[in-house]
Amino acid sequence: MKPKHVSPLLVAIVGGSGAGKSWLADQLQKLLGDKAGRISQDDFYRDRSHLPPGRRALVNFDHPRAIDWAALEAALKDCLAGKPTWLPQYDFATHSRLPKCILFKPKPVIILDGLWLLRRPSLRRLFQVRIFIDCPTKLRLHRRLGRDLLIRGRDQSSVQNQFWKMVEPMNALYVAPQSKWAHILLDTPFSKSEVRRLAGELLAQVKS
């Protein structure tokens, strides 16, 4: 007799740019060890390699339509069915997808972080745990500067200009309102003891 399939626990971590989503996802994954896998909404940005480099930089990457939602939802449904799924990889320096995908094998807990994971009802209902991180604007800008200058090859003036002209208006319209669909609201900064407690609660849900 085949063992009964148990669907993974899907966890969504949502918040504005620089709120600490990736950090929290990393910490939870470390604490849960081989019980947890990680998927980033960022890797599902639509490929812009068909556009000239100058036009790619003009795309509003802070609007939900920048994401390939059908591909993300299909990947999550594969995971819930216990099936391995291919995940794209996105290169923010070139605004294009890398040619090689990664084969992701479901774990008991699957942690996703992203700006808009709770906006679409069809996607939102897949998450058993929904976390929203609230973080002051100035702190989010400071963190975004550090990330984009170091990791994404951007310059300071372009990062600041994009933040005030695109990121914040889109945050008010599409990110912040998602807090009403969250099961857990976290205020930044949150302590490591809070993260450990949260990891324990997730593990308890898997074991129950």
Phi, psi and omega in degrees: 000131179288139177296147180294133179286131176247121182293145176296158173273114180269127182241124177257130174244115187236150177170172181293168177300125181085010182284340181111019181299309182295321179298313181296317179300317179298314182296317179296319180296319179296317182291326181274346176060226184286001175279346188236145172238166188226134174228137178251131175302328183302329181288352180258016170299144180294142180292131180245018184295341179283347180267149172299148183309321180296324180282330180300319183292343181271351180294139177279096181280001179255016174251139182304334182291351178288348184261144173274085187293324180299319180293319180295314181296320178297319179296318181292323178293325173300314181299316180296332177275000180080017183261140170299150181219150180271127180253133176288165173235135184247137179254108183287339179291327182249357182055047181211160177280143175286151184293337185256129175268166179247133177279118182254124178256127185302143174244169179303325175239129177240120185256127177241140173235143181179167183287323193230030186295341183257001185287318186270122182306319183295330178275318184303320184290349178282340185268122176280336178231125181236120183244133175240129180257124176260129185217137179302146184302314183298322179291321178296320177296316179301315180292320181296321177301311180300319181290309187290327178289319186277316189260324189255008173067031182263166173253160190299316183296321180291323179294314180294318180298315180295322182299312184279331182271329183239308189299308184292315175301319179290327177299315180295324183280317193241337184264301185305319181298343181290347181302333182291344179260003183277146172276330184230128176251124179245131175263134177275137001276149174244150188276163177295331178293325175296320180294318178297320179296318179297317178299320178296321179293321178294317180297322179296323179293325179291322183282336185288000000 
